[in-house]
């Protein structure tokens, strides 16, 4: 396939799993062609002599057939001054292999029957004032929260009229915070025929098997889950939390509290120390904090492994709007969780995030001074390009599965380690 896009197979809306890290809902990933609404069948920009061109899923040029003479078409990278493709033909459809942002130059010459060459099209990439679609995966929270600031940055840098196609469950978080951007679902892209108006289209995703680097300029495992969007869109990859707006900004309870989320889509992403959550909750309650669990489900798991709300935590789980969870996070003294969508939402809400993870390398997520990892244990298999993450395997542990070292990356993270980080959160240990 063209690159294993880390997302759901079809662009059909489904319940969003806030606790699933890094698009883990994408166990049935297919080619990006099947994952997002396709571009228009014919390039949307009309040039002279019946030539059509655009930058939808890469540079595309359609040259009409001719019986005399020929065309010469050339694709260039204007920033590197590289010729990417050139062909003489009597009519052809041309598409670049690179689908991520490239500042393309598209040149076409007419070569008459006597060999005289005349330039008929010289197009320099310019999205200013033009319609650009940026596709986000559906069925996941964390990826979209991490990637969205780069779409906003792309709009600011290029001056394009940017349409963001994403889950309808996430749109309410961003819509009022970014009034200059247009928000639609994948279904609305099709219903409103937006692809037929687009000058350029880009797809954000995690492309595990993109060995030819057609959909991403560098492997996301090298640069971090969120920063890969900066590389795909050709903007500064420096991280930035997205802005979010909430319909209700009031504090949900008067007492000081800490939010937790303990579940994830596979066992390797969870905190597998059997005593950890009990010790941390005991500490927090001794300091005068209520502990609020905001996972989507009260119980979640697969096969022989099931995970419950920890003893002592209050149940605020359920299929509730993301804006409600963000409201809890906005006023929490801290959030304790995993490499998960709710951690990204807490980051956006401005809540200090204590992140427990050994499955991912720290550069995979946003920077937090309260990141918990045990370097004495096996770690960072997610970011190891030699290992292919298996979304189908709930007990995925590529190096130690079936041994007593399985899940040691978080099993060896102690409650003491997490409590020490909590004590460094400003004001957290002063509620009592």
N, C-alpha and C positions, 0 to 999 in steps of 0.2 A: 504494500500500500504506500501512498505518498508520504506517510508519516503518521504514526499512531497518535491521533489527537486525544488528549486526556479529557474526555467529556462524554456526555450521553450520546447515544447513537443517532437519535432522531431529534429534530428541532421541535419537540412537542413538550408543552409545559407539564411539569410534574412537581410533587411536593419537594421543597428544598430541605436538605439535611444540613442544618447549621453546624453540627458537630463533625462533619466529614472534612478531613484535611485535604487540601490541594486537589480539588476536583475528584475526589475518590468515588463520586457517583458515576464515574465514567468507565465502569467495568466492561461495558460492551462497545468500547470505542471502535470507530471505523475510520475510513479515509475522511479528511476534512471536507471533501466534496459532498459526502453524505451527512456531515455533521452540521453544516450551516446552509442557509438558503443560497442557492447558486447565483453567480453573476448573470447578467443578461446574456441571452444567446449570442447576440451581435454586439460588438463594442459600441459604447454609447456616444462617443465623440465622432462627429462627422467632419472629415477632411475633404480636400479637393479630389476630383476624379473618382468619386464614389468610395474613397478610402475611409474605413472606420478604425478607430483606435480608442483605447482607454487603459487604465491601470487597475483593473478589477481582477484580483487574484493574480497579480503580476501584470507586466506590460502585454497588451494584446493588440494585434494589427490584423485587419482583414483587407487584402488587396484583391480587387475585382479581376476576373479572368480577362485575358486579352489574346488575340491571335497574332498580332504583329508587335515586335519589340518585346520589352520585358520591364519588370520592376527590379529595383535594388532596395532592400530594406535593411536597416541597421538599428540595433538597440545598443545604447551606450549607458554606462554609469557616469553621470556628469561629475560626481565628486571624486572618483578615482581615475577618471579619464581612461577607463577600460572599454574596449568594444566587447560586448557580451554575445552578440550574434550578428551575422550578416548573411544575406542570401540574395541571389539573382533568380527570379522566377517569373512566370507568366500568370500569376494569380496564386495566392496562398493565404493560409491562416497561420499567424505567428504568435506564439506566446512565450514569454520568458520562463525559465525554470524557477526563478526566484519569485516567491509570492510575498515576502516581507517587504518593508519599505526600502526602495531604492529610488534615488532621484534620477529617473530614467530620461534619456533623450531618445526620441523616435525620429528617425530620418528615412525618407523615401525619395528615390530618384526615378524618373522616367528615362528608360533607355530605348531610343527609337530604333527602327530597323537598320539604320545606318551606323548605329553605335554611339550616337550623340547622347550625352547624359545631362539631364536637367533636373534640378531639385524641385520637388513638388510639395514636400512636407518636411518641416523641421520643427518638431515639437519639443519644448523643454518643460519638464514636470513643473506644474504650478497649480497647487490645490486651492489657492486663495480665491474665496468666493464660490468655490465649487462644492458639490455634494460628495461627501466621503462617508462610507459606512464602516464602522468598526464592530465586528462580531465578537461577543463574549459567549462562553459556554453557558448552558443552562443546567440546572440541577445541582448547583454548587454555590457556596457563599464565599469561601476564603479567596479563591482565585480572583473573582470579580472585585472584591474589596481591594486586593493587592494591585490589580491591573488598572483599575479605573483612573487613578491619577495620571497615568501615562496617556490615556485617551484625551483627558482634559488638556494635558501639556501639548499633545499633538495639535489640538485645535488652536491653542494659543500661538504656537510657533508657526503653523502653516497658514492660519487665517481661513481654514476650510470651514464649511458648514457641516459639522460632524453629527452623524446619527449613530447613537449607541444602541445596538440590538442585544437585549439581555433578558433575563428572567423577569417576569412581571412582579415577582415577589421582592425583588431588590430595587426596582425603579423608584418606589416611594422614598427610599433613603436618600437618593441623589437628585431627584428631579428639581426640587426647589433650591437646592444648594448650587446647582449648575444651570441657571436659566438660559444660558446661551447654547446649550447642547440639546439635541432632540433625543428622546428616549422612546424606543419601541420594542415590541417583542419580535421574535423570529417570525411568528405568524403574520404580524402586521407588515413586516418587510415584504412578504409574499402577497398579501391581500392588497396592499397599496402600491405594489409594483415599484418599490423604491430602488431595486437593483437596476431598473431600466433608466434611472436618472443619475446613477452614481458615476462620478469621474474615477474614483478609486475605492477599493474595498480591501480591508485587512482583517485577518482572523487571528485572534489571540488564543493560545492553547499551549499545552505541554506536549511536545512532539518527541516521543521516546525513540522512535526508530527512523528519524529523519537524518540518515547517514549522509545524504547529499546536501543537507542544509538548504532545502528548498523553502521551508516554512518558517525557519528561524535562522538568524545569522550565526548563533553560537548555541551550544547545548545548554538548556535551562539549568541543568544540574551544576554547571560551572558558575553561573551568575546569580542564582537565586530565583525562587518561584515568581516573585513580583517583578523583579528587575528585568526578567526576560521580555516583558511587554515593552519596556523602553527600547530594547534592542530591536524587537520586531517592528516597532513604529518609528524607529530612527530618531528618538529623542533622548535627552539626557536621562540615563538610568538611575540617577540618584533617587532614593526612595522618598516618598511623601505620603502621609496619611490622607485618605480622601475626606472631604467635608460631607457631613450628613446632617439632615434636618429632621426633626421629630415633631409630630402633631401635638404631643404632650411632653413638655420639658420638665414637668414637676417631679419632685422626689417621690418614689413609690411608697417608702416607709420612713418614719422619722428617725429610727434608730440607726446607728452605724452598721454597715453590713459589707460583706465581701461576696462576690459572685464566683461560682465555680462551674466548670463543665468537665465531666469526667469520661465522656464517651467519644468514640471515634469509629470509623468505618472498618478498621481491622485492628486486631489485638496488638500488633506491634506499635501502634500509635498511642496506646493507652499507658497509664502509669501502672506498671505491673508489680510494684512493691505491695505485698498484701497488707501492710500496716500503714502505708503512707497517708492515705486520705483520712483515716481515723486519727492519726497523730496530728495532722495539720488542722483538722476541724476542732479537735480538743483544744489546741493552742488558741485558735481564733476565738472560740467561745470563752476561754479563760480571760481573753483581753476585752471582752464586752461586745464582740461582734456577732451579729446574726449571719449565718452562712446560707446563701441562696443558690440553689442549683437551677441553672437555666438551660440545661440540655433539652433537646427536642423530645426525647422519650425518657420515661422513668426507668425503663429496663430495655436494654438493647444488646444484641450479640448474634451469634450464629452457632449452630451445632451444639458442641459441648461447652461453649464459652458464652456466658451471659454476665452483663455488668449492670449493677443497680446503683441507685442514688446512695451515696455513703451515709452511714448512720450519723445523725446529728444535723444533717443539712435539710433545709426547708425546700419543699417541692414547688417549683415554678416552671415545671416542664409542660410540654403540650405544643400542639400546632398553632402557635400564636404569631402575630405579625412580627417581622424583624424589628419594626420600630418600637415595639414593646420591650423586646430584649435589649435594644440599644438604650432605652430609657433606664432600665435597671443598671446597665453598665455605666451610663453617664454619671450616675451619682454614687457608684460603688467606690469604696476606698481602694480596692484592688480587684483584679480578676485573676483567678488561678485556673489554668487549663492546659491544653495540649497544643500540638501543632494542628490547629483546627480552624474552621471558619469562624467560630465564636471568638477565638483569640484575635483574628483580623478585625472583627466587628468591634471588640473592646478597644483595639488600637485606634480605630476610626472615631470611637466615642470619647477618646481622651482619657481612658482608664488605664492606670498602671497595670501592665500585664506580666504576671509570673508564669512563664511558659516552661512546661516540663516536656522535654523531648530528647531522645537519643537516636531515634529513627532518622531524623533529619539533622544536617549540619546547621549550626547557628546562622550561617549566611543565607540559608534557604528562606528564612522569614525576616520580617522587619526587625530592626534593632531594638532590643529592650535590655536595660541594665539588670533585669531580673530573670535572665535566661538560665535554665537549669539543665546541665548536661554533665554526665560523669565520664571524664576522659579515660578512666581506668577500665571502663567497660567497652565492649564492641559498640560501635556507633556509626551513624551517618550512612547506612546502606542505601537510603533513598537517593543520595547524591553521588553514589558510586556508579559511574557510567558503565562499568563492567557488569552491573547487576540490573536486571530488568524487573521492575516492580510488577507483581502479579495481582491485579485487582480482584481476581476471582478467588484468591486464597486468603480466607479470613485469618489463618494462622501463619501468614507469610513471615518468614525469618530466614533470609537466604543463606546466611552463614552458619547458623546453629540450630536449625529446625530439627526437632526430634531428640535434642540433647538437653542436658541440664543447664546449658547456657542459653537456651531459647528465651528471647525477650530480655536478655540481661541488660540491654541498653537502658531500660527504665526500671527493671527489677532492682538494680543496684543503686538507683537514686533513692536516698533515704528521706524520711520525714524531717530529720534534723537539717538536711541540706536545704529543703524547701523553706522550712521555718526561718533559717538564717537569712534567706533572701527576703522573706516577708518582713523581717525586722528592719531591713534597710529601706523599705517603702516609706516615704515621708509620712509621719503621723499615724502609721498603721498600729503600732503597739502602744498608743496613748489613749485609746478609747475608754479603758476601764476607769 
